[in-house]
Every structure is written in structure tokens, then in C-alpha cells.
């Protein structure tokens, strides 16, 4: 699994308005329905009202590439422009926990 944390930052509540429009218009649900999407969820940091964190997880790079080639990307780009957002990204590749599993309370 590949997880990308995207931090959308704006001013005057624009990042939150962006996330709300993504949810209300169904764009987020359409992305969640794409082949290989495992998670697409927005969060807001407690100490930063002008940033929204998107946790976006995919089965593999092929699924991410298909998403990037989809018509959804043009809609995303339009909304990012509309709300004048700036982005920072972090990428993580998951692996089995192995011995760390003993520290995870289930």
C-alpha cells in the first residue's frame, strides 16, 4: 500500500471550504470508488486552522497512475486554483509490521 499525506494550506478558511466542496459535490466519493483506492479522508490539524490534511492510500503505483490520468485530476486542479491552495506532500510505503505488531493494541 502507498499512502500520500497531502497538506492543503490556504487563508481565511479556504482549505476547509475546499475539502467541504470535495465532499459535497461527490468528487471525493468518486475518487474513493476508483479502482485501487483504499482511503481518501480529510482531517484538520488541531493547531492549524488554515491547513487540511488528506490521507490518500492506494493499492499500488499502478492505481495512483490511473488516478492521475483520470478526469478527476482536472476537477481537483480547478478547485485548488479556486481556493488558492498550496500543497505539501509526504509519501509512505507500507510493509508488514513484523515484530512491532506486539505494540499495537487491537
C-alpha positions as CSV (number, residue, x, y, z in Angstrom):
1,X,0.0,0.0,0.0
2,X,1.1,3.5,-0.8
3,X,-0.1,6.4,1.4
4,X,0.3,10.0,0.4
5,X,-0.4,12.7,3.0
6,X,-1.3,15.9,1.3
7,X,-1.4,19.2,3.3
8,X,-3.6,21.8,1.7
9,X,-2.9,25.3,3.1
10,X,-4.8,28.5,2.3
11,X,-6.2,31.6,4.0
12,X,-9.4,32.6,5.6
13,X,-10.8,29.0,5.8
14,X,-10.2,28.3,2.1
15,X,-8.6,24.8,2.8
16,X,-11.6,23.7,4.8
17,X,-14.0,25.1,2.1
18,X,-12.1,23.1,-0.5
19,X,-12.5,19.9,1.5
20,X,-16.2,20.6,2.1
21,X,-16.8,21.2,-1.6
22,X,-14.9,18.0,-2.5
23,X,-17.3,16.1,-0.2
24,X,-20.5,17.9,-1.1
25,X,-20.1,17.7,-4.8
26,X,-19.3,13.9,-4.8
27,X,-15.7,14.3,-6.1
28,X,-14.3,12.7,-3.0
29,X,-16.7,9.8,-3.2
30,X,-15.9,9.3,-6.9
31,X,-12.2,9.1,-6.0
32,X,-12.9,6.6,-3.3
33,X,-14.7,4.5,-5.9
34,X,-11.7,4.4,-8.2
35,X,-10.0,1.0,-8.6
36,X,-7.2,0.6,-6.1
37,X,-8.2,3.4,-3.7
38,X,-8.1,2.3,-0.1
39,X,-8.6,5.5,1.8
40,X,-9.4,9.1,0.9
41,X,-10.1,11.1,4.1
42,X,-9.7,14.7,5.2
43,X,-8.5,15.9,8.7
44,X,-7.8,19.3,10.2
45,X,-4.7,19.7,12.5
46,X,-5.7,21.0,15.9
47,X,-3.0,23.7,15.8
48,X,-3.5,24.9,12.3
49,X,-7.0,26.1,11.2
50,X,-5.7,27.0,7.7
51,X,-4.5,23.6,6.7
52,X,-6.4,20.4,5.8
53,X,-4.7,17.0,5.7
54,X,-5.8,14.5,3.1
55,X,-4.7,10.9,3.8
56,X,-4.9,9.2,0.4
57,X,-4.0,5.5,0.2
58,X,-3.7,3.3,-2.9
59,X,-3.1,-0.4,-3.5
60,X,0.0,0.3,-5.7
61,X,1.6,2.7,-8.0
62,X,-0.4,1.5,-11.0
63,X,-3.6,2.6,-9.2
64,X,-2.1,6.0,-8.4
65,X,-1.0,6.4,-12.0
66,X,-4.5,5.6,-13.2
67,X,-6.0,8.1,-10.8
68,X,-3.5,10.8,-12.0
69,X,-4.6,10.1,-15.6
70,X,-8.3,10.3,-14.8
71,X,-10.7,13.2,-15.4
72,X,-10.8,13.7,-11.7
73,X,-7.4,15.4,-11.7
74,X,-8.7,18.3,-13.8
75,X,-11.6,18.9,-11.3
76,X,-9.1,18.8,-8.4
77,X,-6.8,21.3,-10.1
78,X,-9.7,23.6,-10.7
79,X,-10.7,23.5,-7.1
80,X,-7.2,24.0,-5.9
81,X,-7.0,27.1,-8.1
82,X,-10.4,28.3,-7.0
83,X,-9.4,28.2,-3.3
84,X,-5.8,29.3,-4.0
85,X,-4.3,26.4,-2.1
86,X,-0.7,25.5,-1.7
87,X,0.4,21.9,-1.1
88,X,3.0,19.8,0.7
89,X,3.1,16.0,0.2
90,X,4.6,13.1,2.1
91,X,4.7,9.6,0.7
92,X,4.8,6.3,2.7
93,X,5.0,2.7,1.5
94,X,3.5,0.3,4.0
95,X,5.1,-3.0,4.9
96,X,4.2,-5.8,7.3
97,X,4.6,-4.7,11.0
98,X,6.6,-7.8,11.9
99,X,7.9,-7.5,15.5
100,X,6.2,-4.1,16.0
101,X,2.8,-5.9,16.0
102,X,3.2,-6.7,19.7
103,X,2.9,-2.9,20.5
104,X,-0.4,-2.5,18.6
105,X,-3.5,-2.8,20.8
106,X,-6.3,-4.2,18.7
